[in-house]
Every structure is written in structure tokens, then in C-alpha cells.
Amino acid sequence: MRNVKRFLIALLACTLVLGVAPDVQAQTKKKTAKTTKTTKSGKKKKATAPAAAPKPAEPQFIELPANSSDCLFAIPLQIDKVYGPTSAPEGSGRIMEIVADKAHPNIFEREHNSVWYKVSIPYNGDLVIDITQQDVWDDYDFLVYKNTGIYFSNQVMLNKVMPVAVNMSRVDSLALSEAARKAAEAKPKPKAKSETAKKEASEEPAFEEPVNVLPTIGMNTEAKDKMLLKKQVGGFIKSIPVRMGEEYYIVLDNCSPNGKGHTIKVSVHVDAYEPLVLFYDKKGKRYVDVDLMILEKGGQSERPIVRNEHYKGGRVKFVPGFSYTLYAKREGYFSVFREFNARDLMMRDTLMLYQMERTERGSSFQIKDIYFEDGEATLIPGYDTVLMDYVAMFRNHPDVTFLVKGYVLSYGVNAEADMLLSLDRAKTIKEYFVKNGIDADRITTAGMTKNEIKRAAAAALDDKGGGFSDVKAELIITGKTTDK
């Protein structure tokens, strides 16, 4: 009995030690991670890093579901979106769907460590697959099947459905990794600029895109081999044509035991525009991450091509014939809402840069592209639509209050009349906002002062003044309703 008690006490002590140790280690790491610096006064304060352009977010590690080794539980993939890096596939699942025989030698001899994926095709094009293995010593193979409908998995198991793409080559992983490394090193580096060139250059910092240096296999339009079998060496096979509405299954198998995971990205190659989409805070002179959603509308469906709460920038594919809705938001900034068609983009538009305007008090927006009847406060029809962008902006932030200030072209001959006209034009713009759903209590109006008119007139008459300003109105943030 005493021995049993001693055993239980020892077991309890081990449990407590094992349970506490990780927490102590984590706390030690947290304390070590803090960086401090000493000021002249002897006080310590946390070191702050300089602001820099954000780097694209690292893909989040994904634990493969235990049943994903079977066709019935294939993991759905989104077009153009990286899935992974994943944990390593382990085993063939409950059902061994792929088994080669004499009549069907060009498939896996059997599944080793497999995972099944499926993807729906949103538009016509050529299927592109990129599989990046996390270990150069892994040996991944893959087959692609077209979904034939009901009992598809049974038909695959009975070898009644054959793959439309086969890549079972012996991959020279070291050669692939070396080629990828050389490609990364060959990426042109920005040249040093002179001081004059730096001043003339844009205020926007450079945005660096990630370069993959791990071995990658798959299928693309540039490959020559339609099929790669066991005795062959290679990485990519040629893309196959696919059509909108079709569904394809990809079974990925790692022949190497105790392997590591992978990432997989499926795309449909088509003539499209792939600009770099970024969001920039001009006042802070930095790129910012946003909560971004981009919807693609076309055919019979609508699908999100980007849905990321912490989007830091990257390339987005826009396909001709489809329309898109972009919505981005971030605390402390006005939301960005745009609707456009891919045909509105040009091939030379390699960058879609959106300015993130702050909602803080004092922020202002100059309006130049509206026109009034000469000497009147009436907006000329057709030129007032530019205001709708601001209507949408303020409608999405009902707590923000603002001032509408009107401007006129004046030689200062009748300053009193010009002051009244500038105020009337501000009221006209306010009426436009109210008519389109903005609460009148959020808007105040103002015109030019007598001194402002005198200064504007003097600048226009001065040979060096450059003429009248082309600003017709200005919107100035006065605060938030919650501040009252």
C-alpha cells in the first residue's frame, strides 16, 4: 500500500513539473524579447522601430484534416489563393483509391502519404498548379481528375476514371532548389539614387514582393511534357484547358517517409491584368494593411477573390469580361469602395494604389472637378457626379462631421458679393450631400473671407501668381458625433 502511495505522489510531482515548465519557458522568452534602451537621464524606455513598407503576410500554417487522405473529404481550394504551408500528409486514409494495375500503369502504384484537393473553375482557360514542398528531400507526385459526377470516388477506386494530368517524375530536389535560389539572387536590385533623384522620386517607399526559394512542381503553360512518369526527371507538366463550371480533383502523394508539408496554389491561366494592389497613407508616408474584400462578378456566380482582414499588398488577377467590387477599411481611415470592370484596366496599369484618407479632425479634401453656372451657385448637370465618391465615403462613416467650404474666382472688385456666392455654393454642395443620404446635422458650411478673396485676387493679378486656383470647394473634417 505504501508503494502505491509513493508511486501516486511521484506521478503527481512529475505532472506538476511537466505542466509548469512550458509556461515558465514562455514567460522567459517574453521577457527576453523586450528590448530597452537607456536615455541620457538614465531612464529606460522601449525601443521603437522606424516605419517601413509592410511585407506580404506569411501564409498561415494549416494542419491537414485527418480524413483529407480520402477523395470523399477533398479539401476545397480557392483559385489564385495559396493553401498552406500544411502539415505533412500521413498515410493513405481509410480508402486506398489509387492502385495501379497492368491495364492502368500510369497512376500511383498505391497511395503513400496523400491528400486530396478539389477546385471549381470560375472561367475558361488553362489549369495551372504550383506545389511548393517544404523539404528538398521530399518526393511529391500528383494526379488530376475531372469530376464525372455521382459516384466519382468509387469510379476512381475502380479505375473507371483516368486522370487528365499525371506527374510522377523523380524530382531532382537539389537542382530545383538551386535553380530557385539563383532566380532569387538574379532578381534586379534597385540602383542607388543621387540626392537630386531622391527628391524628385515619389514619396512612396518601394514595395518588395516575396521570392520563392523552395523547390516547386506542378503544371503550367510553358512546360513541354504532357505527362511525367516514374523513370523521368522533371518538375512541371503542360497545362490542360478547362472551362467555367467544371470541377477538378488533385491527389497529392509524398513517396518519402517522414516528410514535411507543402503549399499549393491553383490558378486558371487567361489573358488578364495582374496589378499590384496597395493602400497608402500619404500623411504617414507608409503603406498600411487593411481589411480587404474583392468580389468577382461574372457568368452565373459571384465569388470573393480576396478576403483578408490584414491585407498587406500583393498582385490580384482581374479577368476581362468580369466586373469587380473592392471594399477596404481600417480603423481611423475612410473606407475605400470601388466598382469597376476589368476592361477599365489597361495592360500598363501595373499598380493600383489607393490613398487611405484619415478620419481625424483637420483632414481636408480639395474638390476641383465640379462646375457652377457663371456667377451662380447652381451646379452644371453632369459635373456633379464627382461628389458621389465623397457621398459614399461619408455615408460609410456616419459618425464623422465635416465642413463644406466654397470658393470663387474673384478679382476683388465686389468682395461682399463674392463672399456670399462662395457661401451659397457651399450650401448647394451640402444640399447635394443631404439629397443623397447624408444627415444635414453632420454638415456645416462656410464661404471665403474678405481677406482670402483679397489674397486670391492679388495672386491672380500677379504675374508670378500663376492665375486663379482651380479648387472649387473643400471638405474639412471637424470631428465625430461621439466627441460632442
N, C-alpha and C positions, 0 to 999 in steps of 0.2 A: 504493500500500500504506500509505504514511504517512497519507493522508487517511482511509482506512478505520479505522486505529488511533485517529486523533483523534476520529472520529465515535463509535466504540465507547466511548472514555473519556468523551466528553461525555454520551453516553446513560446510562452508569453513574452519573455525577455527578448527573444530573437525577433518576434513580431513587432515589438515596440521599436527596436533598433532599426529594423528594415523600414518601418513606416515613417520614422522621423528623419532618417538620413537624407532622403531626396529633398525634403523641404529645407534642411539646413544648407545643402549644396546650392539649391536655387537661390536662397537668401544671400549666400556668399557671392554668387555670380551677380546678383542685382547690385550689391554694394560695390563690388569691384568695377562694375560697368559705369558707375557715375564718375564723371570727370570734373575736376575743380581746378581753378587757378586762383592765385593769390594776388590781390591788388596791392598798390603802394601802401594803403592804410593797414595792410595785414589781414583784412577780411577776405574770406573765401567766397567765391560765387561760381555758379555753374558756367562752364564754357559754352559758348553758342557758336554754332557752325554758320558760315556765310550762306546766303540763299543761292541756290543753283537750280538749273533746269531739271525737272523731275525725270527720272529714268523710268522706262516702261516697267510696269509691275511684273514681278516674278510669278510664273504660274504656281498656283497653289497645289501642294501635294495631295493626291487623291488615293484613298485606299480602295482597291478594286473590290466590288461586292463578291461574296463567296460563290454566288451562283452565276457569275458572269462568264464562267467557262463553258456554259451551255447556250446553244442558239436561242432557246426559248426566252432567255433572260439577257439578250444582247443589249448593250449599253447604247442609248441613242446619242449621236453626235450632232453638233450644230455646224453647219457649213462655215468655213473660214475661222473657226474658233478652236484654239489649242485645247486638247483634253490631256491633263497630266501636269507634271510628271506623276506617274502612277506607282503603286507598289508592284512588286514582281508577280506575274501570273504564276499560280501554283497548281499543277495537276490538270487533268482533262475534264474535270467536272463529273457530274453524275452520269452523263451520257457521252460515250465516245462517238461523236457524229462523223468524224473524218477518219476513214480507214481505207488505205489503197488496196487494190486487188489487181489481178492480171489485166482485166478489162479497163481499169482506170488507174494507171500507174502515175499519172501526173497530178497527184494530190499528196497530202501528207501521208506517210506510211501509217501514222497514227498521231493523235494529239499528245504533246508532251506537257507543256505549260502554256495553256491557251486562254484567250479572252476574245469574246465576240462583241462586235460593234455593229450598229445599223445607222443608216443615214438616208434621209428623204431628199430628193433632188428638187431644188426650187426653180431651176431654169435650164434650158438646153445648153450643152457644152461638152467638155471633156473632163472626165474624172481625174482629179489629182490627189495623191495621198503622200503625206510626209510623216514618216515614223522615225523618231529620234530615240535611239537606245541610250540608256544611262550608263552602260558599261561597254567598253570596246570589245570585251571578250564574249559578249552575248551573241547568239546566232538566231535572229528573228527571221521567220518566214511568214508569208501571208497569202491567203486566197480571198478572192472577191466573188460573191454570188449575187445574182439578181433575184429578188424576191418573186417567186412564182405564184404566191397567193396561199390559199388554205393548205395546211399540212406541209408547209415548206420545209420545216426542220426534219420531218420524217422522210421526205424525199431526198434531202441531203444525206441523211444517215444511210439510206438505201442506195446511194449513188445514182439516183434517178435525175438529179440535177447536177450539172457540172459547173465548175467555176468559170467566170468570164475573164478572170485575170489570175495569173499564177506567178509567184515569186518565191522560189525555194532555193535560191542560189547560196553557195558558200560565200559568205561575206568576208572580204579581206578588211577586217575592222581597223587594223592599224593603218592600212593605206587610206581608208575613208577618213579616219581621224586626222591623219597627217594632211590630207588634201583640204579638209575643213579648216585646219589651223593655218595653212598657208593662205587660204582665201581670206581669213580674218586679218592676217598680217598685211595682205595686199590691199586692204581697204584704204583708199586715199585719205591721208591726214590733212586737216586744214592747215594752210600755209600761214606763217606769221605775217601780221599786217603792220604796216607802218602806222605811226601815231596819227597821221592825216587820214589814212584809210579807216582807222578805227573810229574816228569822229564822224566820218561820212557813212559808216556802216549802220545798219539797223540797230535799234536798241535791244532787239530781241536776241537772247542768247541762243547758241547753237543747240539743236536737239539731236541727241545721239540715239540711233536705233541699235538694238541688240544684234550681235553677230553670233550665230550658232557655230560652236567648235566641236560638237559631238557627232559621231558617225550617224548618218541618216540614210534610210532606204525608203522605197515607195514606188510611185508611178508618176510620170509627168509627160508633157507633150514633146519634150526634146529627146527622150530616150528612144533607142532604136529597137531594142529587143521587145518582142511582143510577149515573151514568156521566158522565165529563167528557171531551169531545173536544177536538181541537186548537184550535178557534177560541174555546173557552170559557176563562174565567179562574177559578181556584179552587185549593183545597188538598186537601180531603177529599171522599171519596165514601162512600156509606152502606154499612155492614157487610152481609155476607151470612151467612145461617145455615149452620152447619157441624155435623157430627156426629162422635162418637167413632170413631176408626179411619180416617177419611178422610185423604188426603194432598193437599196443595196446593203448586203451584209458583208462584213470584213471579219475573218477569223485570223487572229494574230497568234503565232505559236513560237515560243522560245525553246529551241532544242537544247540549250545549255542548262545544266542543272545549277541550282543555287544562284540564279541570275538576278538581275536587278530590273527595275521598271523601265518605262518609256513614256514618251509623249506622242500623240497622234493628232494630225490635223488633216481634214478632208476639205477639198475645195472643188469648185467646178470652173474650169478654165474657159473664159469667154472674153471677147474684147470689151474691156471695162476700164474705168478710171479708178485708180487707187491712190488718192492723195493722202498726205499726212494730215491728220485732223488734230489740231492743238487748241488749247484755251489759254489766253494770255492776259495777265493783269498788268496793264501799261503803267499804272501808278506805282505798283510794287516792282515793276521790271522783272517779272518772273512768270514762268508757266505755272498753272495751278491744276490740280486734279479736280475732277467734277463727277457728279452723279449723272451719267450719260445713258440715254436710250436713243437708238436709231431704229426706226421701223422701216421695213421694205414692203411696198405695196405693188402687187402685180399678179397677173394671172388670176387664180381663184383664191389666193390666200394673202395674209399679212403676217410677216414674221419679224421678230427682233433680230437684227444683225449685230447690234451692240447693246448689251445691258450690263453696265458696270458701275457700281457705286463709287469706285475710286479709279476712274479712268485717267491715266497719266499721259495719254498721247500715243498715237500709232497710226498705221495705214488702214484705211477702210475701203472696201471694194463697192463701187456703185455701178450697176449694170444698166446699159441703155434699154429703154422701154419700161423701166420701173420708176416709180416715184418714191420719195423718202420723206420721213418726218424726223427731225432731230430736236431733242429736248435735253438741255443740260442745266443743272442747278448746283449751287453751292452756297452755304450759309455766308451771309454778308455781301452777296453779289446778286445782281439781277439775273434772272433765268434767261436762257437763250432758247428761242423757239424758231425753227425754220422748216418750211416745206418747199421741196424742190424736186425736179425731175433730173435724172442722170444726163439727159440731153442738154440741161442748162450748164453742165460742167464741160470744160474744154480739156483736151489731152494735155495742154500745157499747164493746167491747174494742178500742180504737184503739191500744193499746200492749201488747206482750208483752215485759216486762222481766225478764231472768234475772240473778240475782245470781251473780257469779263469786267463789266462796269460795277463799281461798288455802290452799295445802297447807303453809305454813310452820309451824314449831313455835309452839305457843301459840294458834293459831286454835281457836275453840270454836263449838259448835253446841248451842243450848238446845232441848230436846225438851219440848213441852207437851201434845201431843195423844195421849198414851198413858195408860192407866189400869190400876191394880192392884186386886186384891181388897183390901177394907178390912183394914188391919193385916197384910197378907201380901205376899209377893214374887211372887205369881202374876199374870201379865198377863191381863186380861179379854179373851176371844176377840172379834175384830172390831175391837179398838182397837190391835192390834199392827202393822197393815199400814202405818202411817205410818213404821215403821222400815225398810221396804223401800226407800224413797228413799235412806236412808243406806247401806243394804247395797249398792245399785247404785253409789253414789258411791265407797265404799271399795273395792269389787270392781274398779273401773276403775283404781285406784291401789294395786297390791299392795305397793308399797314404803313406804306411809305407815303409821305406827304411831299408836295413839291410846289414850286413857284414857276409860273409861266411869265416870262419877260419878253415883251415885244420890242422890235427895233424898226426904225425907218431910215430912209436916205434923206438927209437934210443938209441944206446949206446954211441953216441957222437964221433964215430970213424971218420966219414966224415960229419961234421955238415953242410957244404955248400950244399952237395948233399941232405941231409935230409931237409934243408930249402926249396930247390927248389921242392922237392917231396911233401912237405906239401902244398905248394902254388898250385902246379899242381892239387892236389886232391881237393882243394877248388874251382879251376876253373872248374873241372869236375862236381862238385855239382852245381855250377852256371849254367853250360850248361844244366843240368837236369831240373833246375827250368825254364830256358828260353824256353826249348823244350816243357815244359808243361804249357806255357802261362803266365809266369811272365816276365814283362818288364826288359830287361837287364840293363837299366839305374837305376833301383832301387837297384841293387846288386853290391857290391864291394867285393873284395877277399883279403885274407891275409894268409900267412903261419906262421909257428913258427919262432921266432927269435933265434939267436945263443945262447943267454943266456937261453932261455926257453928250448932249446934242451939239454944244459949242465945240467940244473937243473933236467930235466926229467930223463936223463941218470944216474945222481948221485943218484936220489931217487930209480931207478930201481936196481942199483947195491948195494944199502944199504940194509942190512938185515932187517932193520926196516921200509924200504920204502914201502913194500907191492907190489912191482912189477910195471909194466907199467900201466898207466891209460888206461881205456877202452873207453875213449872218442875219437871218430873218427873225429868229426867235431863239430863246434859250430856256431850257428846263433845268431848274436848280433844286436839288433835294433839300428840303427844310427840316426833315426829321421823320419820326414814326409816330403813329397814333398812340402807341404804347408809351411814348415819352410824355404824353400830356397828363 
